[in-house]
Amino acid sequence: MAFKFKQEWAIVSLAVVTVIYLGIYFFGSSLTGSAVKEIHFADRMTPAHLMLIENYNKMHEGRVKVIPVDFPNFDFSTNERKELLARSMRAKEDGIDVYAVDIIWVQRFAKWSEPLGQYFTETERKRILPQAIYSCFFEGELVSIPFNRVASVMYYREDLIRKMKNGDQLILDLDAGISWEKFIKYHQSSSIPNPWYIFPAANYEGLICVFTELLLSLKPDYFDVYGFNFRTTEAQKALQLMVDLVNKYKTTPEIVTEFSEIPSFEYFVKHDALFIWGWPTYGKDFVDTSIDTSIVNRTKWVNVPHFEGGNPASVLGGWNLMVSRFSEHKQETADFIKYLISDEAQALIHEKAGYFPVVKSFYDDSLYLGRYPELRQYKKLISSGVNRPAHTDYTRFSEIITTHLVEAIRMEVSVKEALDRASVAIGSDSQSSTTGN
């Protein structure tokens, strides 16, 4: 019911905005005799987004005007945002020209999006990190452009760990890349009463991210080999660890099955937990909330632990930009995207919003590395980055998988039964569904 209300509210708001701007558009045109082309840009509008839009509008004053369409984090979950965008595209509405999609939505939205090969030259594409451009194709055709990237990390409270008996050694092990087995042993030998490790385990996409990096730590080509069949020893080992962190080792409190990113970070702050799974943008993501983000100054982040004998793996996240097939200003919209991936814009989105730049030069140019030394660490993260599988039905499969992962973590079913159920349900769903709905 809450989502339905938010959908209706958002649609009404978009309609009102559209009417207002259409009125301004036609009234202004009658006075000036020239039409300013308006581009509606849908995304979560951070201060960095608004600065970029303001800069672009100043540079193109009298010719092009970008109008933000906001999806605030606290009003829309990622899944709700996806469904609202899909609803708008299915209706073939022209109120949105360019929209940001989670990198795993590209396949689903491709049929509603303008192919971009004719707008972006080979030289322009080669400026982009290969790990970022990887997610931009559908059936061999360029359908999106990367805007920003993140890779999962584990934050740790350096101030609290330094107080532990073996805290200095733990920090050395964390910085070197710690295994799950050793990470758990540190907890078992510790007398500290604080919550140890927080990860988001609610029934939503973040849980898939945690599961995916565990799975691909064991077998990097898992999805190429097995697809969405999780009746394997690797999948059982990955999910068993998630179950055991909560129920066997008590490394993680049971309440995490109610947490997405925001409440998990809030819990981490309020309960002085030592570790949390998250994204490097956490220090900037919650600055406009009641959460005390100053705690980030007392944390550091490292690679998420990996299995002994496995590979370090950080799941890649971030947002791509797609142009609506129904836009009346496709060339102007493509030009705006080119600005968003310019060095100037990428530097701003990094400084103000904390996202990784998607342009190669930031990681190779000594000027940028001198200005942003943290990019050296980002480059290492990206090198161990892993992707969730690309599939037109991925978002629906994801909902099936998370439902059964949560059941296992809550000990409602066994690990084997949860994975069996997910595999069977996906198999049935893929045979009976309409691709990309």
C-alpha beads as a LAMMPS data file, in Angstrom:
LAMMPS data file: protein, C-alpha beads

437 atoms
436 bonds

1 atom types
1 bond types

-500.0 500.0 xlo xhi
-500.0 500.0 ylo yhi
-500.0 500.0 zlo zhi

Masses

1 110.0

Atoms # bond

1 1 1 0.000 0.000 0.000
2 1 1 2.825 2.417 0.894
3 1 1 4.585 1.780 -2.407
4 1 1 1.336 2.242 -4.348
5 1 1 0.801 5.582 -2.630
6 1 1 4.371 6.648 -3.385
7 1 1 3.987 5.585 -6.999
8 1 1 0.785 7.602 -7.350
9 1 1 2.329 10.575 -5.571
10 1 1 5.399 10.461 -7.793
11 1 1 3.350 10.160 -10.980
12 1 1 1.126 13.067 -9.960
13 1 1 4.214 15.109 -9.099
14 1 1 5.815 14.340 -12.455
15 1 1 2.596 15.274 -14.205
16 1 1 2.361 18.583 -12.346
17 1 1 5.988 19.387 -13.107
18 1 1 5.444 18.553 -16.756
19 1 1 2.376 20.808 -17.003
20 1 1 4.183 23.682 -15.323
21 1 1 7.204 23.415 -17.575
22 1 1 5.079 23.030 -20.675
23 1 1 3.287 26.214 -19.720
24 1 1 6.572 28.014 -19.203
25 1 1 7.882 26.540 -22.434
26 1 1 5.023 27.759 -24.627
27 1 1 4.653 31.099 -22.862
28 1 1 8.384 31.740 -23.111
29 1 1 8.432 30.725 -26.746
30 1 1 5.659 33.150 -27.587
31 1 1 7.652 35.966 -26.023
32 1 1 11.085 35.164 -27.395
33 1 1 10.228 33.439 -30.628
34 1 1 12.807 30.742 -29.872
35 1 1 12.320 27.430 -28.070
36 1 1 14.697 26.274 -25.361
37 1 1 14.998 22.501 -25.584
38 1 1 14.248 20.942 -22.218
39 1 1 15.846 17.699 -21.076
40 1 1 14.305 15.927 -18.084
41 1 1 16.923 13.995 -16.101
42 1 1 15.668 11.362 -13.629
43 1 1 17.991 10.234 -10.828
44 1 1 18.538 10.621 -7.099
45 1 1 19.551 14.256 -7.096
46 1 1 22.528 14.732 -4.802
47 1 1 24.043 18.209 -4.357
48 1 1 26.642 17.110 -6.914
49 1 1 23.917 16.348 -9.479
50 1 1 22.346 19.746 -8.976
51 1 1 25.706 21.495 -9.364
52 1 1 26.353 19.642 -12.622
53 1 1 22.923 20.564 -13.952
54 1 1 23.398 24.201 -12.970
55 1 1 26.803 24.333 -14.678
56 1 1 25.457 22.755 -17.849
57 1 1 22.458 25.054 -17.990
58 1 1 24.696 28.100 -17.681
59 1 1 26.891 26.885 -20.532
60 1 1 23.837 26.298 -22.770
61 1 1 21.616 29.125 -21.635
62 1 1 18.983 30.033 -24.206
63 1 1 19.429 26.741 -26.082
64 1 1 19.131 23.766 -23.714
65 1 1 17.821 23.460 -20.185
66 1 1 18.181 20.337 -18.035
67 1 1 15.381 19.800 -15.521
68 1 1 16.009 17.427 -12.588
69 1 1 13.473 14.727 -11.687
70 1 1 14.387 13.579 -8.192
71 1 1 14.080 10.113 -6.616
72 1 1 15.174 10.730 -3.000
73 1 1 16.722 7.766 -1.135
74 1 1 14.360 8.113 1.797
75 1 1 11.218 8.257 -0.337
76 1 1 12.026 5.477 -2.805
77 1 1 13.902 2.243 -2.353
78 1 1 15.946 1.087 -5.323
79 1 1 13.276 -1.463 -6.228
80 1 1 10.483 1.108 -6.029
81 1 1 12.425 3.488 -8.220
82 1 1 12.941 0.722 -10.777
83 1 1 9.222 -0.086 -10.913
84 1 1 8.212 3.554 -11.263
85 1 1 10.653 4.079 -14.132
86 1 1 9.455 0.892 -15.826
87 1 1 5.854 2.022 -15.478
88 1 1 6.723 5.352 -17.076
89 1 1 8.562 3.676 -19.967
90 1 1 5.772 1.158 -20.593
91 1 1 3.376 4.080 -20.914
92 1 1 5.703 5.546 -23.587
93 1 1 5.734 8.845 -21.758
94 1 1 8.029 11.576 -23.076
95 1 1 8.381 13.340 -19.709
96 1 1 11.815 11.780 -19.103
97 1 1 14.662 12.102 -21.599
98 1 1 17.583 10.590 -19.713
99 1 1 17.411 8.408 -16.646
100 1 1 19.887 6.681 -14.379
101 1 1 19.586 2.918 -13.964
102 1 1 21.292 0.570 -11.572
103 1 1 23.870 -1.292 -13.640
104 1 1 21.854 -4.511 -13.340
105 1 1 18.734 -2.888 -14.849
106 1 1 20.296 -2.254 -18.268
107 1 1 19.016 -5.462 -19.819
108 1 1 15.486 -4.807 -18.608
109 1 1 15.287 -1.217 -19.839
110 1 1 17.056 -1.763 -23.163
111 1 1 13.834 -2.136 -25.157
112 1 1 12.695 1.312 -24.013
113 1 1 16.027 3.013 -24.639
114 1 1 17.670 4.632 -27.619
115 1 1 20.709 2.768 -29.041
116 1 1 23.702 5.024 -28.423
117 1 1 26.294 3.743 -30.879
118 1 1 25.609 6.542 -33.344
119 1 1 26.080 9.221 -30.669
120 1 1 29.346 8.045 -29.067
121 1 1 32.463 7.496 -31.154
122 1 1 34.973 4.732 -30.533
123 1 1 37.395 7.330 -29.162
124 1 1 34.788 8.552 -26.663
125 1 1 34.049 5.012 -25.524
126 1 1 37.735 4.196 -25.032
127 1 1 37.979 6.955 -22.411
128 1 1 35.789 4.827 -20.138
129 1 1 37.036 2.087 -17.800
130 1 1 36.501 -1.357 -19.358
131 1 1 34.993 -2.563 -16.068
132 1 1 32.402 0.207 -16.394
133 1 1 31.566 -0.006 -20.106
134 1 1 31.111 -3.781 -19.658
135 1 1 27.571 -3.318 -18.320
136 1 1 26.412 -0.981 -21.091
137 1 1 25.535 -3.407 -23.880
138 1 1 22.463 -5.412 -24.801
139 1 1 22.728 -8.009 -27.552
140 1 1 25.974 -6.400 -28.699
141 1 1 24.536 -2.896 -28.945
142 1 1 25.548 0.084 -26.798
143 1 1 22.405 1.128 -24.897
144 1 1 23.781 2.991 -21.869
145 1 1 26.770 5.019 -20.683
146 1 1 28.370 4.694 -17.210
147 1 1 27.882 7.677 -14.932
148 1 1 29.561 6.523 -11.718
149 1 1 30.814 3.414 -9.989
150 1 1 31.269 1.963 -6.526
151 1 1 32.607 -1.345 -5.278
152 1 1 31.642 -2.984 -2.016
153 1 1 33.942 -2.480 0.958
154 1 1 34.095 -3.268 4.642
155 1 1 34.380 -0.333 7.028
156 1 1 36.040 -0.836 10.391
157 1 1 36.145 1.327 13.509
158 1 1 39.844 1.913 13.884
159 1 1 39.459 3.670 17.246
160 1 1 37.644 0.694 18.804
161 1 1 39.877 -1.966 17.291
162 1 1 43.043 -0.230 18.533
163 1 1 41.725 -0.796 22.080
164 1 1 41.563 -4.563 21.584
165 1 1 44.357 -6.769 22.925
166 1 1 45.371 -7.874 19.417
167 1 1 43.884 -4.876 17.626
168 1 1 47.081 -3.698 15.935
169 1 1 47.635 -7.111 14.365
170 1 1 43.995 -7.287 13.288
171 1 1 44.376 -3.982 11.457
172 1 1 47.486 -5.264 9.689
173 1 1 45.557 -8.357 8.603
174 1 1 42.605 -6.262 7.453
175 1 1 44.810 -4.022 5.351
176 1 1 46.560 -7.024 3.814
177 1 1 43.252 -8.720 2.956
178 1 1 41.744 -10.975 5.591
179 1 1 40.002 -14.315 5.125
180 1 1 36.580 -15.040 6.562
181 1 1 38.048 -17.855 8.592
182 1 1 40.596 -15.575 10.287
183 1 1 38.034 -12.763 10.654
184 1 1 35.718 -15.092 12.602
185 1 1 38.586 -16.326 14.814
186 1 1 39.382 -12.744 15.807
187 1 1 35.781 -12.320 16.929
188 1 1 35.788 -15.575 18.881
189 1 1 38.942 -14.552 20.750
190 1 1 37.679 -11.052 21.472
191 1 1 35.954 -10.017 24.686
192 1 1 34.565 -6.816 23.211
193 1 1 30.750 -6.675 23.753
194 1 1 29.971 -4.479 20.735
195 1 1 28.279 -5.938 17.666
196 1 1 31.035 -7.302 15.430
197 1 1 29.915 -7.339 11.791
198 1 1 26.840 -5.781 10.167
199 1 1 25.676 -6.629 6.666
200 1 1 22.328 -5.824 5.008
201 1 1 20.226 -9.011 4.888
202 1 1 16.717 -7.768 4.152
203 1 1 14.794 -9.093 1.169
204 1 1 16.258 -6.661 -1.381
205 1 1 19.073 -6.239 -3.915
206 1 1 21.791 -5.492 -1.363
207 1 1 21.533 -9.054 -0.079
208 1 1 22.229 -10.306 -3.596
209 1 1 25.376 -8.173 -3.643
210 1 1 26.649 -9.838 -0.462
211 1 1 25.803 -13.321 -1.754
212 1 1 27.310 -12.649 -5.195
213 1 1 30.710 -11.578 -3.919
214 1 1 30.888 -14.643 -1.661
215 1 1 29.943 -16.887 -4.566
216 1 1 32.368 -15.298 -7.024
217 1 1 35.146 -15.346 -4.462
218 1 1 34.887 -19.126 -4.695
219 1 1 34.289 -19.356 -8.461
220 1 1 34.724 -16.153 -10.497
221 1 1 33.036 -17.643 -13.576
222 1 1 30.129 -19.123 -11.626
223 1 1 27.316 -17.541 -13.656
224 1 1 29.008 -18.389 -16.950
225 1 1 29.161 -22.042 -15.916
226 1 1 25.992 -22.553 -13.887
227 1 1 23.761 -19.624 -14.750
228 1 1 21.042 -19.309 -12.085
229 1 1 21.359 -22.884 -10.864
230 1 1 22.333 -22.686 -7.186
231 1 1 22.314 -26.395 -6.417
232 1 1 26.115 -26.406 -6.196
233 1 1 28.717 -26.767 -3.454
234 1 1 29.909 -23.185 -4.055
235 1 1 26.440 -21.699 -3.572
236 1 1 25.901 -23.795 -0.446
237 1 1 29.219 -22.666 1.031
238 1 1 28.446 -18.988 0.298
239 1 1 24.978 -19.066 1.847
240 1 1 26.099 -21.242 4.759
241 1 1 28.581 -18.563 5.773
242 1 1 25.833 -15.929 5.781
243 1 1 23.669 -18.194 7.925
244 1 1 26.527 -19.044 10.286
245 1 1 27.617 -15.429 10.785
246 1 1 24.198 -14.795 12.309
247 1 1 23.245 -18.088 13.931
248 1 1 26.398 -20.087 14.684
249 1 1 29.204 -17.617 15.330
250 1 1 26.951 -14.763 16.526
251 1 1 29.280 -12.454 14.628
252 1 1 26.239 -10.641 13.230
253 1 1 22.989 -9.804 15.082
254 1 1 19.765 -11.449 13.890
255 1 1 18.149 -8.072 13.266
256 1 1 20.163 -7.632 10.044
257 1 1 17.442 -9.552 8.172
258 1 1 15.426 -6.331 8.512
259 1 1 18.192 -4.072 7.215
260 1 1 18.875 -2.464 3.868
261 1 1 21.858 -0.082 3.628
262 1 1 20.412 2.896 5.495
263 1 1 19.150 1.096 8.642
264 1 1 22.271 -1.095 8.700
265 1 1 24.473 2.013 8.792
266 1 1 22.249 3.602 11.429
267 1 1 22.560 0.472 13.587
268 1 1 26.331 0.446 13.038
269 1 1 26.536 4.030 14.311
270 1 1 24.136 3.763 17.271
271 1 1 25.553 0.485 18.606
272 1 1 29.252 1.180 18.032
273 1 1 29.648 -1.908 15.867
274 1 1 33.156 -2.708 14.710
275 1 1 32.586 -3.663 11.059
276 1 1 29.984 -3.026 8.367
277 1 1 29.569 -4.066 4.742
278 1 1 28.824 -1.107 2.510
279 1 1 29.849 1.299 -0.229
280 1 1 32.666 3.886 -0.126
281 1 1 30.056 6.652 -0.514
282 1 1 28.566 6.140 2.962
283 1 1 30.321 9.221 4.317
284 1 1 28.340 11.382 1.880
285 1 1 25.171 9.352 1.324
286 1 1 23.585 10.218 4.670
287 1 1 24.760 13.772 5.365
288 1 1 21.218 15.166 5.137
289 1 1 19.821 12.673 7.658
290 1 1 19.737 12.392 11.432
291 1 1 22.501 9.765 11.277
292 1 1 25.813 10.911 12.750
293 1 1 28.007 10.617 9.664
294 1 1 30.998 12.066 11.518
295 1 1 31.667 8.517 12.658
296 1 1 33.054 7.860 9.185
297 1 1 36.065 9.940 10.235
298 1 1 36.836 7.202 12.759
299 1 1 36.581 4.423 10.215
300 1 1 38.674 3.045 7.411
301 1 1 37.633 0.694 4.669
302 1 1 39.239 -2.360 3.164
303 1 1 38.306 -5.205 0.859
304 1 1 35.514 -7.424 2.120
305 1 1 36.974 -10.682 3.544
306 1 1 37.279 -13.661 1.235
307 1 1 37.332 -17.417 1.699
308 1 1 40.677 -19.086 2.325
309 1 1 41.840 -20.344 -1.049
310 1 1 39.380 -18.014 -2.761
311 1 1 39.838 -14.672 -4.473
312 1 1 39.166 -11.180 -3.097
313 1 1 35.865 -10.040 -4.617
314 1 1 34.071 -6.698 -4.382
315 1 1 30.729 -6.527 -6.113
316 1 1 30.478 -3.566 -8.475
317 1 1 27.623 -1.114 -8.216
318 1 1 26.749 2.257 -9.618
319 1 1 24.537 3.889 -12.185
320 1 1 24.385 4.050 -15.955
321 1 1 22.580 6.617 -18.084
322 1 1 20.004 5.643 -20.700
323 1 1 18.167 7.791 -23.244
324 1 1 14.440 7.207 -23.618
325 1 1 13.278 6.050 -27.042
326 1 1 10.393 8.470 -26.579
327 1 1 12.553 11.556 -26.048
328 1 1 12.108 14.335 -28.597
329 1 1 15.634 15.624 -27.965
330 1 1 17.878 12.602 -28.338
331 1 1 20.952 14.410 -29.718
332 1 1 20.793 17.096 -27.038
333 1 1 20.361 14.413 -24.394
334 1 1 23.400 12.520 -25.697
335 1 1 25.389 15.766 -25.575
336 1 1 24.369 16.227 -21.939
337 1 1 25.586 12.699 -21.137
338 1 1 28.915 13.541 -22.784
339 1 1 29.214 16.420 -20.348
340 1 1 28.434 14.127 -17.394
341 1 1 31.380 11.881 -18.306
342 1 1 33.757 14.760 -18.968
343 1 1 36.756 15.065 -16.672
344 1 1 35.252 18.195 -15.108
345 1 1 31.942 16.516 -14.269
346 1 1 33.535 13.257 -13.100
347 1 1 35.824 15.159 -10.726
348 1 1 32.828 16.962 -9.255
349 1 1 30.720 13.815 -8.786
350 1 1 33.696 12.207 -7.046
351 1 1 34.459 15.147 -4.767
352 1 1 30.880 15.941 -3.782
353 1 1 29.154 12.541 -3.899
354 1 1 32.031 10.114 -3.329
355 1 1 31.502 7.963 -6.436
356 1 1 34.378 6.460 -8.405
357 1 1 35.012 8.220 -11.728
358 1 1 34.327 6.047 -14.782
359 1 1 37.039 7.688 -16.910
360 1 1 40.417 5.960 -17.267
361 1 1 42.514 9.102 -16.958
362 1 1 41.653 9.494 -13.258
363 1 1 43.456 6.242 -12.479
364 1 1 46.447 6.727 -14.791
365 1 1 47.172 10.462 -14.804
366 1 1 49.648 11.586 -12.125
367 1 1 47.808 14.914 -11.849
368 1 1 44.567 13.232 -10.808
369 1 1 46.294 10.664 -8.608
370 1 1 48.078 13.506 -6.837
371 1 1 44.821 15.377 -6.316
372 1 1 42.820 12.267 -5.335
373 1 1 45.258 9.775 -3.730
374 1 1 42.328 7.577 -2.673
375 1 1 41.940 6.603 -6.345
376 1 1 44.932 4.284 -5.968
377 1 1 42.921 2.274 -3.465
378 1 1 39.830 2.491 -5.690
379 1 1 41.844 1.098 -8.577
380 1 1 42.737 -1.972 -6.505
381 1 1 39.094 -2.413 -5.548
382 1 1 37.974 -2.220 -9.153
383 1 1 40.605 -4.788 -10.162
384 1 1 38.923 -7.270 -7.808
385 1 1 35.468 -6.127 -8.858
386 1 1 32.844 -8.709 -9.812
387 1 1 29.552 -8.207 -11.611
388 1 1 26.124 -9.583 -10.962
389 1 1 24.890 -11.534 -14.001
390 1 1 23.359 -9.680 -16.947
391 1 1 19.935 -10.983 -17.922
392 1 1 16.705 -9.413 -19.137
393 1 1 14.857 -11.087 -16.251
394 1 1 17.549 -10.406 -13.662
395 1 1 15.449 -8.107 -11.490
396 1 1 12.699 -10.711 -11.168
397 1 1 15.228 -13.488 -10.525
398 1 1 16.844 -11.317 -7.871
399 1 1 13.557 -11.031 -5.985
400 1 1 13.187 -14.809 -6.028
401 1 1 16.731 -15.376 -4.785
402 1 1 16.565 -12.858 -1.930
403 1 1 13.280 -14.304 -0.690
404 1 1 14.914 -17.694 -0.179
405 1 1 18.230 -16.326 1.122
406 1 1 16.376 -14.530 3.907
407 1 1 14.459 -17.716 4.765
408 1 1 17.766 -19.536 5.231
409 1 1 19.374 -16.780 7.308
410 1 1 16.283 -16.765 9.564
411 1 1 16.644 -20.556 9.890
412 1 1 13.163 -21.078 8.447
413 1 1 14.571 -23.559 5.910
414 1 1 17.916 -25.258 5.422
415 1 1 20.581 -23.818 3.154
416 1 1 20.107 -26.641 0.667
417 1 1 16.325 -26.249 0.617
418 1 1 16.558 -22.471 0.139
419 1 1 18.883 -22.853 -2.840
420 1 1 16.790 -25.676 -4.311
421 1 1 13.653 -23.555 -4.053
422 1 1 15.345 -20.557 -5.672
423 1 1 16.717 -22.647 -8.540
424 1 1 13.378 -24.332 -9.212
425 1 1 11.439 -21.073 -8.989
426 1 1 13.789 -19.309 -11.395
427 1 1 13.586 -22.196 -13.821
428 1 1 9.793 -22.117 -13.787
429 1 1 9.691 -18.334 -13.893
430 1 1 12.044 -18.077 -16.888
431 1 1 9.944 -20.563 -18.863
432 1 1 6.599 -18.890 -18.218
433 1 1 7.498 -15.202 -18.060
434 1 1 7.536 -12.474 -20.648
435 1 1 11.124 -11.296 -20.987
436 1 1 11.928 -7.841 -19.630
437 1 1 8.611 -6.984 -18.003

Bonds

1 1 1 2
2 1 2 3
3 1 3 4
4 1 4 5
5 1 5 6
6 1 6 7
7 1 7 8
8 1 8 9
9 1 9 10
10 1 10 11
11 1 11 12
12 1 12 13
13 1 13 14
14 1 14 15
15 1 15 16
16 1 16 17
17 1 17 18
18 1 18 19
19 1 19 20
20 1 20 21
21 1 21 22
22 1 22 23
23 1 23 24
24 1 24 25
25 1 25 26
26 1 26 27
27 1 27 28
28 1 28 29
29 1 29 30
30 1 30 31
31 1 31 32
32 1 32 33
33 1 33 34
34 1 34 35
35 1 35 36
36 1 36 37
37 1 37 38
38 1 38 39
39 1 39 40
40 1 40 41
41 1 41 42
42 1 42 43
43 1 43 44
44 1 44 45
45 1 45 46
46 1 46 47
47 1 47 48
48 1 48 49
49 1 49 50
50 1 50 51
51 1 51 52
52 1 52 53
53 1 53 54
54 1 54 55
55 1 55 56
56 1 56 57
57 1 57 58
58 1 58 59
59 1 59 60
60 1 60 61
61 1 61 62
62 1 62 63
63 1 63 64
64 1 64 65
65 1 65 66
66 1 66 67
67 1 67 68
68 1 68 69
69 1 69 70
70 1 70 71
71 1 71 72
72 1 72 73
73 1 73 74
74 1 74 75
75 1 75 76
76 1 76 77
77 1 77 78
78 1 78 79
79 1 79 80
80 1 80 81
81 1 81 82
82 1 82 83
83 1 83 84
84 1 84 85
85 1 85 86
86 1 86 87
87 1 87 88
88 1 88 89
89 1 89 90
90 1 90 91
91 1 91 92
92 1 92 93
93 1 93 94
94 1 94 95
95 1 95 96
96 1 96 97
97 1 97 98
98 1 98 99
99 1 99 100
100 1 100 101
101 1 101 102
102 1 102 103
103 1 103 104
104 1 104 105
105 1 105 106
106 1 106 107
107 1 107 108
108 1 108 109
109 1 109 110
110 1 110 111
111 1 111 112
112 1 112 113
113 1 113 114
114 1 114 115
115 1 115 116
116 1 116 117
117 1 117 118
118 1 118 119
119 1 119 120
120 1 120 121
121 1 121 122
122 1 122 123
123 1 123 124
124 1 124 125
125 1 125 126
126 1 126 127
127 1 127 128
128 1 128 129
129 1 129 130
130 1 130 131
131 1 131 132
132 1 132 133
133 1 133 134
134 1 134 135
135 1 135 136
136 1 136 137
137 1 137 138
138 1 138 139
139 1 139 140
140 1 140 141
141 1 141 142
142 1 142 143
143 1 143 144
144 1 144 145
145 1 145 146
146 1 146 147
147 1 147 148
148 1 148 149
149 1 149 150
150 1 150 151
151 1 151 152
152 1 152 153
153 1 153 154
154 1 154 155
155 1 155 156
156 1 156 157
157 1 157 158
158 1 158 159
159 1 159 160
160 1 160 161
161 1 161 162
162 1 162 163
163 1 163 164
164 1 164 165
165 1 165 166
166 1 166 167
167 1 167 168
168 1 168 169
169 1 169 170
170 1 170 171
171 1 171 172
172 1 172 173
173 1 173 174
174 1 174 175
175 1 175 176
176 1 176 177
177 1 177 178
178 1 178 179
179 1 179 180
180 1 180 181
181 1 181 182
182 1 182 183
183 1 183 184
184 1 184 185
185 1 185 186
186 1 186 187
187 1 187 188
188 1 188 189
189 1 189 190
190 1 190 191
191 1 191 192
192 1 192 193
193 1 193 194
194 1 194 195
195 1 195 196
196 1 196 197
197 1 197 198
198 1 198 199
199 1 199 200
200 1 200 201
201 1 201 202
202 1 202 203
203 1 203 204
204 1 204 205
205 1 205 206
206 1 206 207
207 1 207 208
208 1 208 209
209 1 209 210
210 1 210 211
211 1 211 212
212 1 212 213
213 1 213 214
214 1 214 215
215 1 215 216
216 1 216 217
217 1 217 218
218 1 218 219
219 1 219 220
220 1 220 221
221 1 221 222
222 1 222 223
223 1 223 224
224 1 224 225
225 1 225 226
226 1 226 227
227 1 227 228
228 1 228 229
229 1 229 230
230 1 230 231
231 1 231 232
232 1 232 233
233 1 233 234
234 1 234 235
235 1 235 236
236 1 236 237
237 1 237 238
238 1 238 239
239 1 239 240
240 1 240 241
241 1 241 242
242 1 242 243
243 1 243 244
244 1 244 245
245 1 245 246
246 1 246 247
247 1 247 248
248 1 248 249
249 1 249 250
250 1 250 251
251 1 251 252
252 1 252 253
253 1 253 254
254 1 254 255
255 1 255 256
256 1 256 257
257 1 257 258
258 1 258 259
259 1 259 260
260 1 260 261
261 1 261 262
262 1 262 263
263 1 263 264
264 1 264 265
265 1 265 266
266 1 266 267
267 1 267 268
268 1 268 269
269 1 269 270
270 1 270 271
271 1 271 272
272 1 272 273
273 1 273 274
274 1 274 275
275 1 275 276
276 1 276 277
277 1 277 278
278 1 278 279
279 1 279 280
280 1 280 281
281 1 281 282
282 1 282 283
283 1 283 284
284 1 284 285
285 1 285 286
286 1 286 287
287 1 287 288
288 1 288 289
289 1 289 290
290 1 290 291
291 1 291 292
292 1 292 293
293 1 293 294
294 1 294 295
295 1 295 296
296 1 296 297
297 1 297 298
298 1 298 299
299 1 299 300
300 1 300 301
301 1 301 302
302 1 302 303
303 1 303 304
304 1 304 305
305 1 305 306
306 1 306 307
307 1 307 308
308 1 308 309
309 1 309 310
310 1 310 311
311 1 311 312
312 1 312 313
313 1 313 314
314 1 314 315
315 1 315 316
316 1 316 317
317 1 317 318
318 1 318 319
319 1 319 320
320 1 320 321
321 1 321 322
322 1 322 323
323 1 323 324
324 1 324 325
325 1 325 326
326 1 326 327
327 1 327 328
328 1 328 329
329 1 329 330
330 1 330 331
331 1 331 332
332 1 332 333
333 1 333 334
334 1 334 335
335 1 335 336
336 1 336 337
337 1 337 338
338 1 338 339
339 1 339 340
340 1 340 341
341 1 341 342
342 1 342 343
343 1 343 344
344 1 344 345
345 1 345 346
346 1 346 347
347 1 347 348
348 1 348 349
349 1 349 350
350 1 350 351
351 1 351 352
352 1 352 353
353 1 353 354
354 1 354 355
355 1 355 356
356 1 356 357
357 1 357 358
358 1 358 359
359 1 359 360
360 1 360 361
361 1 361 362
362 1 362 363
363 1 363 364
364 1 364 365
365 1 365 366
366 1 366 367
367 1 367 368
368 1 368 369
369 1 369 370
370 1 370 371
371 1 371 372
372 1 372 373
373 1 373 374
374 1 374 375
375 1 375 376
376 1 376 377
377 1 377 378
378 1 378 379
379 1 379 380
380 1 380 381
381 1 381 382
382 1 382 383
383 1 383 384
384 1 384 385
385 1 385 386
386 1 386 387
387 1 387 388
388 1 388 389
389 1 389 390
390 1 390 391
391 1 391 392
392 1 392 393
393 1 393 394
394 1 394 395
395 1 395 396
396 1 396 397
397 1 397 398
398 1 398 399
399 1 399 400
400 1 400 401
401 1 401 402
402 1 402 403
403 1 403 404
404 1 404 405
405 1 405 406
406 1 406 407
407 1 407 408
408 1 408 409
409 1 409 410
410 1 410 411
411 1 411 412
412 1 412 413
413 1 413 414
414 1 414 415
415 1 415 416
416 1 416 417
417 1 417 418
418 1 418 419
419 1 419 420
420 1 420 421
421 1 421 422
422 1 422 423
423 1 423 424
424 1 424 425
425 1 425 426
426 1 426 427
427 1 427 428
428 1 428 429
429 1 429 430
430 1 430 431
431 1 431 432
432 1 432 433
433 1 433 434
434 1 434 435
435 1 435 436
436 1 436 437
